Amino acid sequence: MPTVAFIGLGNMGGPMAKNLLNNGWAVTAFDLSESALSDAVGAGAVAAPSATDAASGADVVFSMLPAGKHVKSVMLGDTGVFSHLPKGTLVLDASTIDAATARELHVAARDSGIDFMDTPVSGGVAAAQAGTLAFMCGGTAEAFLRAKDVLKAMGNEEKIFHAGPDGAGQVAKAANNMLLAIHMIGTCEALAIGAANGLDPSVQSAIMKASSGNNWSLQVYNPWPGVMDGAPAGNDYKPGFMVDLMAKDLGLAIELAEQSSVDADFGRRASEVYQSLQAAGLGRDDFSIVMQSLVKSDGA
Amino acid sequence: MPTVAFIGLGNMGGPMAKNLLNNGWAVTAFDLSESALSDAVGAGAVAAPSATDAASGADVVFSMLPAGKHVKSVMLGDTGVFSHLPKGTLVLDASTIDAATARELHVAARDSGIDFMDTPVSGGVAAAQAGTLAFMCGGTAEAFLRAKDVLKAMGNEEKIFHAGPDGAGQVAKAANNMLLAIHMIGTCEALAIGAANGLDPSVQSAIMKASSGNNWSLQVYNPWPGVMDGAPAGNDYKPGFMVDLMAKDLGLAIELAEQSSVDADFGRRASEVYQSLQAAGLGRDDFSIVMQSLVKSDGA
């Protein structure tokens, strides 16, 4: 049985590791949280005392961590994973991190003879549990072919994309989530104008879905409470996808825009919107809560 | 044969009148332009010397005019259509106009015993020609039932919506097009960031279409030249849907937002973007040309 070393068993990593186990991979796991680790062991993983120990002897190393600094601390340096792996080992980092750090990791991996890819995901906890994540992969075509084999145990094969060269997965992820924030805010504004002018949000949503306003927020994540069964709006804006995470992703997108001199005005303003929501103490609510602020503040 | 009086035979009205003729309606037509009028006569319409003459004896009166002032001048006053029609005649205005004027027309129609609806369209010239327009209708349920019968000769029956009470069609249209402008600008920013960071716009578009960034601009109107066959981007941004028209619609949306105290910040900024494009002499180009300005100005 081929073995994946799984580093980072959080809300996303935990269910992803279980899907690897369910699909016939052996998993050696590491997480700083003992409860997360014992949960994975309960599902059939073998616990390791460190990331580097988990990686030792693994066919593939997979990480799912909060930010670039965590990935660097796991992978780089004398005690890091890269320097302890046989040449040619495949290392996949599915964390959402800044593209510059991802590129730095690619360079370091190449120096160590490691086959590295940045493979951030889309779809959230529900898709992680269902094994239907999308993966956006940056790196070589050869690494992508190898990566697909393990990623399809956690994702929807049709949504495993080779986004481009080193770091391209992170670029695609950040740009996509920036676009998501923008059309969510636009959808909220359009619904707020409609409701303030006597339209039923369900009817208006149906019209816009059938027209040129159509977008993912309307299709599967309607921000008006009660329009769509199962959407966070109907559950008092419990996530779903937290404002804190959207604010983080927008920060990464804006950083990319600035580094490459793209004037992403709407992206920047979306970033400001989500920072304001964080400042208002709504960081752990769902990102569609921008609807509430638009309606509340104006009595619509 | 039931007769429709068709007032306003422009880029949209001309093909719509032809679809009525093709679907078995008689059409008495009026337009200030003699060439537009003779074009309709060539397709089987009967020319009238004025809007009120066209309306005389018609079962349904239909108007497709540039702005609220034109509709008022046709419908209201002693020489207007409303005062010359038998009580109970159905009058449909498919022009995109401000909701306040639409509501004023509803009041005047009611005073004259006319069954009025605001029925603005979505889909553009291509859908007008193909007879697949969407209609967003404001007014009573009774009027909507009668209207559907004539509208389906010009539109897709599944996209003929009763948006709500008086003016609701205009509200739905303005809000929808505001949302369209916002996700178009967001899509352009996301693609600009991707391209500046080494992504192939076709690959990035495929990824975002399969992810939470998905929206109508990506699905059917990709703004990056060459990504999508038939999109205006590949035809040097020839319309399509002109910047001038988008700027007009955004003006209507922002007016509505302000009248109802909704803080539509992204809508307002989208309006500024399209006004800037007009000021730059690009009013007659397609509204997806915002892509070009993002890439050009930054060398992405």
HADDOCK unambig.tbl for C-alpha pairs under 7 A between the chains (distance, minus, plus):
assign (segid A and resid 122 and name CA) (segid B and resid 211 and name CA) 6.70 0.50 0.50
assign (segid A and resid 159 and name CA) (segid B and resid 210 and name CA) 6.72 0.50 0.50
assign (segid A and resid 161 and name CA) (segid B and resid 207 and name CA) 6.80 0.50 0.50
assign (segid A and resid 163 and name CA) (segid B and resid 199 and name CA) 6.82 0.50 0.50
assign (segid A and resid 163 and name CA) (segid B and resid 203 and name CA) 6.45 0.50 0.50
assign (segid A and resid 163 and name CA) (segid B and resid 204 and name CA) 6.68 0.50 0.50
assign (segid A and resid 164 and name CA) (segid B and resid 199 and name CA) 5.86 0.50 0.50
assign (segid A and resid 168 and name CA) (segid B and resid 199 and name CA) 6.49 0.50 0.50
assign (segid A and resid 171 and name CA) (segid B and resid 194 and name CA) 6.30 0.50 0.50
assign (segid A and resid 172 and name CA) (segid B and resid 194 and name CA) 6.59 0.50 0.50
assign (segid A and resid 172 and name CA) (segid B and resid 204 and name CA) 6.46 0.50 0.50
assign (segid A and resid 175 and name CA) (segid B and resid 190 and name CA) 4.86 0.50 0.50
assign (segid A and resid 175 and name CA) (segid B and resid 193 and name CA) 6.81 0.50 0.50
assign (segid A and resid 175 and name CA) (segid B and resid 194 and name CA) 6.86 0.50 0.50
assign (segid A and resid 176 and name CA) (segid B and resid 190 and name CA) 6.77 0.50 0.50
assign (segid A and resid 176 and name CA) (segid B and resid 208 and name CA) 5.78 0.50 0.50
assign (segid A and resid 176 and name CA) (segid B and resid 212 and name CA) 6.93 0.50 0.50
assign (segid A and resid 176 and name CA) (segid B and resid 213 and name CA) 5.06 0.50 0.50
assign (segid A and resid 177 and name CA) (segid B and resid 213 and name CA) 6.44 0.50 0.50
assign (segid A and resid 179 and name CA) (segid B and resid 186 and name CA) 5.38 0.50 0.50
assign (segid A and resid 179 and name CA) (segid B and resid 187 and name CA) 6.24 0.50 0.50
assign (segid A and resid 179 and name CA) (segid B and resid 190 and name CA) 6.26 0.50 0.50
assign (segid A and resid 179 and name CA) (segid B and resid 213 and name CA) 5.27 0.50 0.50
assign (segid A and resid 180 and name CA) (segid B and resid 212 and name CA) 5.88 0.50 0.50
assign (segid A and resid 180 and name CA) (segid B and resid 213 and name CA) 4.64 0.50 0.50
assign (segid A and resid 182 and name CA) (segid B and resid 183 and name CA) 6.76 0.50 0.50
assign (segid A and resid 182 and name CA) (segid B and resid 186 and name CA) 6.06 0.50 0.50
assign (segid A and resid 183 and name CA) (segid B and resid 182 and name CA) 6.77 0.50 0.50
assign (segid A and resid 183 and name CA) (segid B and resid 183 and name CA) 5.35 0.50 0.50
assign (segid A and resid 186 and name CA) (segid B and resid 179 and name CA) 5.39 0.50 0.50
assign (segid A and resid 186 and name CA) (segid B and resid 182 and name CA) 6.06 0.50 0.50
assign (segid A and resid 186 and name CA) (segid B and resid 266 and name CA) 6.50 0.50 0.50
assign (segid A and resid 187 and name CA) (segid B and resid 179 and name CA) 6.25 0.50 0.50
assign (segid A and resid 189 and name CA) (segid B and resid 264 and name CA) 5.43 0.50 0.50
assign (segid A and resid 190 and name CA) (segid B and resid 175 and name CA) 4.86 0.50 0.50
assign (segid A and resid 190 and name CA) (segid B and resid 176 and name CA) 6.76 0.50 0.50
assign (segid A and resid 190 and name CA) (segid B and resid 179 and name CA) 6.26 0.50 0.50
assign (segid A and resid 192 and name CA) (segid B and resid 262 and name CA) 6.72 0.50 0.50
assign (segid A and resid 193 and name CA) (segid B and resid 175 and name CA) 6.81 0.50 0.50
assign (segid A and resid 193 and name CA) (segid B and resid 257 and name CA) 5.67 0.50 0.50
assign (segid A and resid 193 and name CA) (segid B and resid 262 and name CA) 6.23 0.50 0.50
assign (segid A and resid 194 and name CA) (segid B and resid 171 and name CA) 6.29 0.50 0.50
assign (segid A and resid 194 and name CA) (segid B and resid 172 and name CA) 6.59 0.50 0.50
assign (segid A and resid 194 and name CA) (segid B and resid 175 and name CA) 6.87 0.50 0.50
assign (segid A and resid 196 and name CA) (segid B and resid 260 and name CA) 6.08 0.50 0.50
assign (segid A and resid 199 and name CA) (segid B and resid 163 and name CA) 6.81 0.50 0.50
assign (segid A and resid 199 and name CA) (segid B and resid 164 and name CA) 5.85 0.50 0.50
assign (segid A and resid 199 and name CA) (segid B and resid 168 and name CA) 6.49 0.50 0.50
assign (segid A and resid 203 and name CA) (segid B and resid 163 and name CA) 6.44 0.50 0.50
assign (segid A and resid 204 and name CA) (segid B and resid 163 and name CA) 6.67 0.50 0.50
assign (segid A and resid 204 and name CA) (segid B and resid 172 and name CA) 6.45 0.50 0.50
assign (segid A and resid 207 and name CA) (segid B and resid 161 and name CA) 6.81 0.50 0.50
assign (segid A and resid 208 and name CA) (segid B and resid 176 and name CA) 5.79 0.50 0.50
assign (segid A and resid 210 and name CA) (segid B and resid 159 and name CA) 6.71 0.50 0.50
assign (segid A and resid 211 and name CA) (segid B and resid 122 and name CA) 6.72 0.50 0.50
assign (segid A and resid 212 and name CA) (segid B and resid 176 and name CA) 6.92 0.50 0.50
assign (segid A and resid 212 and name CA) (segid B and resid 180 and name CA) 5.87 0.50 0.50
assign (segid A and resid 212 and name CA) (segid B and resid 216 and name CA) 5.69 0.50 0.50
assign (segid A and resid 213 and name CA) (segid B and resid 176 and name CA) 5.07 0.50 0.50
assign (segid A and resid 213 and name CA) (segid B and resid 177 and name CA) 6.45 0.50 0.50
assign (segid A and resid 213 and name CA) (segid B and resid 179 and name CA) 5.26 0.50 0.50
assign (segid A and resid 213 and name CA) (segid B and resid 180 and name CA) 4.64 0.50 0.50
assign (segid A and resid 213 and name CA) (segid B and resid 216 and name CA) 6.53 0.50 0.50
assign (segid A and resid 214 and name CA) (segid B and resid 215 and name CA) 5.78 0.50 0.50
assign (segid A and resid 214 and name CA) (segid B and resid 216 and name CA) 5.33 0.50 0.50
assign (segid A and resid 215 and name CA) (segid B and resid 214 and name CA) 5.78 0.50 0.50
assign (segid A and resid 215 and name CA) (segid B and resid 215 and name CA) 3.83 0.50 0.50
assign (segid A and resid 215 and name CA) (segid B and resid 216 and name CA) 6.04 0.50 0.50
assign (segid A and resid 216 and name CA) (segid B and resid 212 and name CA) 5.71 0.50 0.50
assign (segid A and resid 216 and name CA) (segid B and resid 213 and name CA) 6.55 0.50 0.50
assign (segid A and resid 216 and name CA) (segid B and resid 214 and name CA) 5.35 0.50 0.50
assign (segid A and resid 216 and name CA) (segid B and resid 215 and name CA) 6.04 0.50 0.50
assign (segid A and resid 257 and name CA) (segid B and resid 193 and name CA) 5.67 0.50 0.50
assign (segid A and resid 260 and name CA) (segid B and resid 196 and name CA) 6.07 0.50 0.50
assign (segid A and resid 261 and name CA) (segid B and resid 298 and name CA) 6.02 0.50 0.50
assign (segid A and resid 262 and name CA) (segid B and resid 192 and name CA) 6.71 0.50 0.50
assign (segid A and resid 262 and name CA) (segid B and resid 193 and name CA) 6.22 0.50 0.50
assign (segid A and resid 262 and name CA) (segid B and resid 298 and name CA) 5.88 0.50 0.50
assign (segid A and resid 262 and name CA) (segid B and resid 300 and name CA) 6.91 0.50 0.50
assign (segid A and resid 263 and name CA) (segid B and resid 294 and name CA) 6.76 0.50 0.50
assign (segid A and resid 264 and name CA) (segid B and resid 189 and name CA) 5.44 0.50 0.50
assign (segid A and resid 266 and name CA) (segid B and resid 186 and name CA) 6.50 0.50 0.50
assign (segid A and resid 294 and name CA) (segid B and resid 263 and name CA) 6.76 0.50 0.50
assign (segid A and resid 298 and name CA) (segid B and resid 261 and name CA) 6.00 0.50 0.50
assign (segid A and resid 298 and name CA) (segid B and resid 262 and name CA) 5.85 0.50 0.50
assign (segid A and resid 300 and name CA) (segid B and resid 262 and name CA) 6.96 0.50 0.50
